[in-house]
């Protein structure tokens, strides 16, 4: 079973920075894409960022210019560098991947890590 574990969340003041990580228990080389989504109770799940093995990245409009996604397949790990954080960034951030297996694909989600931006 594929397992994803997020870490790096916490409480930070507006304008601060956090770095999230997501580590898988298997190789991430066939994770296309893998990325981050955030959830707030009562609101629609929001795309944060995704990254493919070829280097293509995609960002949600609300985080462009502030967040950077990266991945290190050698470490089976993906990162999200979050700068200039705002209160509206407060959410549970989930790691998600699409695992390609020949003609099949499988979706996996991590349990999430809480990010709170507040004075």
C-alpha positions as CSV (number, residue, x, y, z in Angstrom):
1,X,0.0,0.0,0.0
2,X,1.3,3.5,-0.9
3,X,1.8,5.7,2.1
4,X,2.3,9.4,2.1
5,X,3.4,11.4,5.1
6,X,3.4,15.2,5.3
7,X,5.4,17.3,7.8
8,X,6.4,20.9,8.3
9,X,3.2,22.6,9.2
10,X,2.6,24.8,12.2
11,X,1.8,28.3,13.4
12,X,3.4,31.3,11.6
13,X,2.8,35.0,11.6
14,X,1.7,36.8,8.4
15,X,4.6,37.4,6.1
16,X,6.5,34.4,7.5
17,X,7.6,31.2,5.8
18,X,7.2,27.4,6.1
19,X,8.5,24.5,4.2
20,X,6.3,21.4,3.9
21,X,7.5,18.0,2.9
22,X,5.8,14.8,1.7
23,X,7.6,11.5,1.8
24,X,6.4,8.3,0.1
25,X,7.3,4.8,1.1
26,X,7.9,3.8,-2.6
27,X,9.7,5.4,-5.5
28,X,8.2,8.6,-6.7
29,X,9.6,8.4,-10.2
30,X,6.2,7.3,-11.7
31,X,4.2,9.8,-9.7
32,X,2.8,12.1,-12.5
33,X,1.8,14.5,-11.2
34,X,2.3,14.8,-7.5
35,X,1.4,17.9,-5.7
36,X,-0.3,19.8,-2.9
37,X,-4.0,20.6,-2.2
38,X,-5.4,22.4,0.8
39,X,-8.7,22.0,2.6
40,X,-10.7,24.4,4.8
41,X,-14.0,23.2,6.4
42,X,-17.0,24.3,4.4
43,X,-15.0,25.3,1.4
44,X,-14.0,23.6,-1.9
45,X,-10.7,21.8,-2.0
46,X,-8.1,24.0,-3.6
47,X,-5.2,23.2,-5.8
48,X,-1.9,24.6,-4.5
49,X,0.7,23.2,-6.8
50,X,1.7,20.1,-8.8
51,X,4.9,18.9,-10.4
52,X,5.7,16.3,-13.0
53,X,8.9,14.3,-13.4
54,X,9.8,16.2,-16.5
55,X,9.9,19.5,-14.6
56,X,6.5,21.0,-15.5
57,X,4.9,22.7,-12.6
58,X,1.4,24.2,-12.0
59,X,0.3,26.6,-9.3
60,X,-3.0,27.9,-8.1
61,X,-3.6,31.5,-8.8
62,X,-3.7,32.5,-5.1
63,X,-0.2,31.2,-4.4
64,X,1.7,32.1,-7.6
65,X,4.9,34.1,-6.8
66,X,4.8,33.0,-3.2
67,X,5.0,29.2,-3.2
68,X,7.5,26.9,-4.9
69,X,7.0,23.2,-5.4
70,X,9.9,20.8,-5.9
71,X,10.6,17.1,-5.8
72,X,13.5,14.9,-5.1
73,X,12.9,11.4,-6.5
74,X,16.1,10.1,-5.0
75,X,14.6,10.8,-1.6
76,X,11.0,9.9,-2.5
77,X,10.1,13.4,-1.3
78,X,8.3,16.4,-2.5
79,X,8.5,19.9,-1.0
80,X,6.4,23.1,-0.8
81,X,8.3,26.3,0.1
82,X,5.7,28.8,1.3
83,X,6.8,32.5,1.6
84,X,4.9,35.6,2.4
85,X,2.2,33.6,4.1
86,X,-1.2,35.2,4.6
87,X,-4.1,34.4,6.9
88,X,-6.1,33.1,4.0
89,X,-3.4,30.4,3.5
90,X,-4.6,28.7,6.7
91,X,-5.7,25.2,5.9
92,X,-4.9,21.6,6.1
93,X,-2.4,20.8,3.4
94,X,-2.5,17.4,1.8
95,X,0.0,15.6,-0.4
96,X,-1.5,13.8,-3.4
97,X,-0.1,11.8,-6.2
98,X,-1.1,10.1,-9.4
99,X,0.8,6.8,-9.7
100,X,1.2,5.6,-13.3
101,X,1.3,1.8,-13.7
102,X,1.3,0.9,-17.3
103,X,-2.2,1.5,-18.6
104,X,-3.5,2.1,-15.1
105,X,-3.2,4.9,-12.7
106,X,-3.9,5.2,-9.0
107,X,-4.6,8.2,-6.8
108,X,-3.2,8.5,-3.2
109,X,-3.6,11.1,-0.5
110,X,-1.7,11.8,2.7
111,X,-3.4,12.6,6.0
112,X,-2.4,16.3,5.8
113,X,-0.6,18.8,7.9
114,X,-2.1,21.9,9.5
115,X,-0.8,25.4,8.5
116,X,-2.1,28.3,10.6
117,X,-1.2,31.9,9.7
118,X,-2.2,34.3,12.4
119,X,-0.9,37.0,14.7
